[in-house]
Amino acid sequence: MKAELAMKAEKLDADDELAGKRAEFVLDEVVYLDGNSLGALPANVPGRVEDVVLRQWGRLRIRSWDESGWWTAPERIGDRIAPLVGAAAGQVVVGDSTSVNVFKAVVAAIRMAESAEPAGSGRDEILVDATTFPTDGYIAESAARMTGRTLRPVTPAEVPAALSERTAAVLLNHVDYRTGRLHDLPSLTAAVHAAGAYAVWDLCHSAGALPVGLDEHGVDLAVGCTYKYLNGGPGSPAYLYVRRDLQDRFDSPLPGWNSHADPFGMRGDFTPADGAPRGRVGTPDILSMLALEAALEVWDGVSIEAVRAKSLALTDFFLECVAAYVPEGRVESVTPVAHGERGSQVALRCEGAGDVMKALVEHGVVGDFRRPDVLRFGFTPLYVGFADVERAARVLGQVLARSA
Amino acid sequence: MKAELAMKAEKLDADDELAGKRAEFVLDEVVYLDGNSLGALPANVPGRVEDVVLRQWGRLRIRSWDESGWWTAPERIGDRIAPLVGAAAGQVVVGDSTSVNVFKAVVAAIRMAESAEPAGSGRDEILVDATTFPTDGYIAESAARMTGRTLRPVTPAEVPAALSERTAAVLLNHVDYRTGRLHDLPSLTAAVHAAGAYAVWDLCHSAGALPVGLDEHGVDLAVGCTYKYLNGGPGSPAYLYVRRDLQDRFDSPLPGWNSHADPFGMRGDFTPADGAPRGRVGTPDILSMLALEAALEVWDGVSIEAVRAKSLALTDFFLECVAAYVPEGRVESVTPVAHGERGSQVALRCEGAGDVMKALVEHGVVGDFRRPDVLRFGFTPLYVGFADVERAARVLGQVLARSA
């Protein structure tokens, strides 16, 4: 069985059109299945960061705001992310953390809903994914509190029934961070629109792993981080998408000088910039941002459809290997089997998951542990191969057999 | 005259106890008087950043959140900044931009004022420095709008008279970004407190240049950037100070998962962390943050009083050299002469200032231009010497003599 799966892995790797991308990352003997938490280091990043520090900052200093393109980096890098999430240029801006961008997006969506209706017509409710990554819920609660709305947590499946003429905005995760479940962005967005509300999507666990299609599906606003499947580095800045025809109505709760129409005019009154820069706030963190810009170059020539196909093949193969190697009844997948409902990770419920993950890491297989009992494995198609997958499942089987 | 001032510069440099610090920065033949916009590169930063990228991210990857101290960096680096602004440990946290921190601080101050009074007692006004760096005003306006308060712009001199039982919070700049005027933090803070309101100070142009004394003067909340006199690099993260006895009442408008009492509990309900971490929001930008941490090491063994003494000597000497070298009537200083009212910069009003600054830069003297007619020169005591000052004024005199 082992020989059979190892041979199958070899064949799958040989046929993998993305296999060459692996050389563009700094990797070692570890099987790294935690790229859904922190992506591996792209090989071109260290040299770029050195140039930013030594030449751009060290020698050009203040001149780099113009000469090294620092000032325009948030939009320029946004335009690099745009095709990965199915957006035309001019709609994505990079900066701040995901949490801060959730705040901008949810407040802006509430204000859009308010401005679209007769005064006092009462769109007073915000729906939020009850299974969401907690920060989205905390921030949405703050947005609701500060705008006098009520936050109503519902599961994504309950959203269509929960929508009403009271709904102002809906905040949803494209892929659930814990289970890896992929939610139906096109149909949920359509349902939100049919109710006259605005849809805000969190793409943290989908961007770079599968097609998102923001423009195609008419998403209103979206946010995402860049340190998972986009490999931007620890805490690299997040991004904000505002659909082009909504940009004039994007009324930010964080109108910093970077989002002013004339930032160097130093005017006392605020006039928002047109387009994507309206989503900016303060001075962007250039080191992290330009590391991200270098990291995004690994996507040159890569189709997100090919990435998705490989992602599904990787998770399918992992489930197959787990079934073969892991003693019966020791783990249970909480990630959907249906391709249409699966992101790029597999989450296994497992007794003693914390200790099991420690043992896996000691044996060179890195995933992560989510309380109380979940082993989480992320599969980054750009640098994870099928032999890695076979090895990870085999080591998991050995660890669980030993602790039986 | 020239020989005399050059000799004086030589003597001042010889007597400068901070002269040795210059070697800890990457400098060249340029006279860099723009450290109040972007501080020069500390020499130990490139090596640190390389280690963060290649070893911490590249090799340890996700393990670095614990093993490389990434998770605790915001408080740890806050504690490094604390003594520079006169704060005991545990009150400063690093992260986000200055603008985002102004939003947290002003909203939190409004909520403190509200919670301290009987309901509906009507502290409905926010005072903001009308001469402030614009982003503070824009953000304060948003904070006022989102909390149902009124923003009232006044000059710092008008603050005492403007304070009343209606005042909830006051946002002030310690040093004016344009004129270099130092405002009287102790007496303004006392006046704010006497009115029962909360004082929020923006330290962008004072921290690292002069003593601030946050604890000593009972400041409630403060924010500041780290890329000016603290040399943290382009867009390095800002910081937030919340006085210890107010931390339990710090009710953040941006309650991200990083500020949760149990961030990895992934709970649906928000319970704020105790202490400085309550000011965090989302995942911190590690590259920029750890570059800043290295940059702060140049402060080891430096007293901020010595920095202040040198800063005043530098600006005094610059004004003396300008008076000697610059043709009569071509520039007018808008920076106060009195030491007690001067920050660490000199702003000269000058006809055609934009072109004059271009010529200065071409001749190796870098300051900056602020519309409509201000030449701004910042003096960073850690790496600017008196010979630099003499040369800058001499070149300015030559440029203006030529264009006469």
Chai-1 contact restraints between the chains, C-beta under 6 A:
chainA,res_idxA,chainB,res_idxB,connection_type,confidence,min_distance_angstrom,max_distance_angstrom,comment,restraint_id
A,V26,B,G58,contact,1.0,0.0,6.0,A-B,restraint_1
A,D34,B,I62,contact,1.0,0.0,6.0,A-B,restraint_2
A,S37,B,I62,contact,1.0,0.0,6.0,A-B,restraint_3
A,L38,B,R61,contact,1.0,0.0,6.0,A-B,restraint_4
A,L38,B,I62,contact,1.0,0.0,6.0,A-B,restraint_5
A,L41,B,W57,contact,1.0,0.0,6.0,A-B,restraint_6
A,L41,B,G58,contact,1.0,0.0,6.0,A-B,restraint_7
A,P46,B,V53,contact,1.0,0.0,6.0,A-B,restraint_8
A,P46,B,L54,contact,1.0,0.0,6.0,A-B,restraint_9
A,V49,B,V53,contact,1.0,0.0,6.0,A-B,restraint_10
A,V53,B,P46,contact,1.0,0.0,6.0,A-B,restraint_11
A,V53,B,V49,contact,1.0,0.0,6.0,A-B,restraint_12
A,L54,B,P46,contact,1.0,0.0,6.0,A-B,restraint_13
A,W57,B,L41,contact,1.0,0.0,6.0,A-B,restraint_14
A,W57,B,G233,contact,1.0,0.0,6.0,A-B,restraint_15
A,W57,B,P234,contact,1.0,0.0,6.0,A-B,restraint_16
A,G58,B,V26,contact,1.0,0.0,6.0,A-B,restraint_17
A,G58,B,L41,contact,1.0,0.0,6.0,A-B,restraint_18
A,R61,B,L38,contact,1.0,0.0,6.0,A-B,restraint_19
A,I62,B,D34,contact,1.0,0.0,6.0,A-B,restraint_20
A,I62,B,S37,contact,1.0,0.0,6.0,A-B,restraint_21
A,I62,B,L38,contact,1.0,0.0,6.0,A-B,restraint_22
A,W70,B,P234,contact,1.0,0.0,6.0,A-B,restraint_23
A,S97,B,V281,contact,1.0,0.0,6.0,A-B,restraint_24
A,S97,B,G282,contact,1.0,0.0,6.0,A-B,restraint_25
A,S97,B,T283,contact,1.0,0.0,6.0,A-B,restraint_26
A,T98,B,G282,contact,1.0,0.0,6.0,A-B,restraint_27
A,S99,B,G256,contact,1.0,0.0,6.0,A-B,restraint_28
A,S99,B,V281,contact,1.0,0.0,6.0,A-B,restraint_29
A,S99,B,G282,contact,1.0,0.0,6.0,A-B,restraint_30
A,V100,B,V281,contact,1.0,0.0,6.0,A-B,restraint_31
A,F103,B,L254,contact,1.0,0.0,6.0,A-B,restraint_32
A,P134,B,W257,contact,1.0,0.0,6.0,A-B,restraint_33
A,P134,B,M266,contact,1.0,0.0,6.0,A-B,restraint_34
A,T135,B,G256,contact,1.0,0.0,6.0,A-B,restraint_35
A,T135,B,W257,contact,1.0,0.0,6.0,A-B,restraint_36
A,Y138,B,P255,contact,1.0,0.0,6.0,A-B,restraint_37
A,Y138,B,F270,contact,1.0,0.0,6.0,A-B,restraint_38
A,S142,B,P253,contact,1.0,0.0,6.0,A-B,restraint_39
A,S142,B,P255,contact,1.0,0.0,6.0,A-B,restraint_40
A,M146,B,M146,contact,1.0,0.0,6.0,A-B,restraint_41
A,G233,B,W57,contact,1.0,0.0,6.0,A-B,restraint_42
A,G233,B,L287,contact,1.0,0.0,6.0,A-B,restraint_43
A,P234,B,W57,contact,1.0,0.0,6.0,A-B,restraint_44
A,P234,B,W70,contact,1.0,0.0,6.0,A-B,restraint_45
A,P234,B,I286,contact,1.0,0.0,6.0,A-B,restraint_46
A,G235,B,T283,contact,1.0,0.0,6.0,A-B,restraint_47
A,G235,B,P284,contact,1.0,0.0,6.0,A-B,restraint_48
A,G235,B,D285,contact,1.0,0.0,6.0,A-B,restraint_49
A,G235,B,I286,contact,1.0,0.0,6.0,A-B,restraint_50
A,P253,B,S142,contact,1.0,0.0,6.0,A-B,restraint_51
A,L254,B,F103,contact,1.0,0.0,6.0,A-B,restraint_52
A,P255,B,Y138,contact,1.0,0.0,6.0,A-B,restraint_53
A,P255,B,S142,contact,1.0,0.0,6.0,A-B,restraint_54
A,G256,B,S99,contact,1.0,0.0,6.0,A-B,restraint_55
A,G256,B,T135,contact,1.0,0.0,6.0,A-B,restraint_56
A,W257,B,P134,contact,1.0,0.0,6.0,A-B,restraint_57
A,W257,B,T135,contact,1.0,0.0,6.0,A-B,restraint_58
A,M266,B,P134,contact,1.0,0.0,6.0,A-B,restraint_59
A,F270,B,Y138,contact,1.0,0.0,6.0,A-B,restraint_60
A,V281,B,S97,contact,1.0,0.0,6.0,A-B,restraint_61
A,V281,B,S99,contact,1.0,0.0,6.0,A-B,restraint_62
A,V281,B,V100,contact,1.0,0.0,6.0,A-B,restraint_63
A,G282,B,S97,contact,1.0,0.0,6.0,A-B,restraint_64
A,G282,B,T98,contact,1.0,0.0,6.0,A-B,restraint_65
A,G282,B,S99,contact,1.0,0.0,6.0,A-B,restraint_66
A,T283,B,S97,contact,1.0,0.0,6.0,A-B,restraint_67
A,T283,B,G235,contact,1.0,0.0,6.0,A-B,restraint_68
A,P284,B,G235,contact,1.0,0.0,6.0,A-B,restraint_69
A,D285,B,G235,contact,1.0,0.0,6.0,A-B,restraint_70
A,D285,B,D285,contact,1.0,0.0,6.0,A-B,restraint_71
A,D285,B,S288,contact,1.0,0.0,6.0,A-B,restraint_72
A,I286,B,P234,contact,1.0,0.0,6.0,A-B,restraint_73
A,I286,B,G235,contact,1.0,0.0,6.0,A-B,restraint_74
A,L287,B,G233,contact,1.0,0.0,6.0,A-B,restraint_75
A,L287,B,L287,contact,1.0,0.0,6.0,A-B,restraint_76
A,L287,B,S288,contact,1.0,0.0,6.0,A-B,restraint_77
A,L287,B,A291,contact,1.0,0.0,6.0,A-B,restraint_78
A,S288,B,D285,contact,1.0,0.0,6.0,A-B,restraint_79
A,S288,B,L287,contact,1.0,0.0,6.0,A-B,restraint_80
A,S288,B,S288,contact,1.0,0.0,6.0,A-B,restraint_81
A,A291,B,L287,contact,1.0,0.0,6.0,A-B,restraint_82
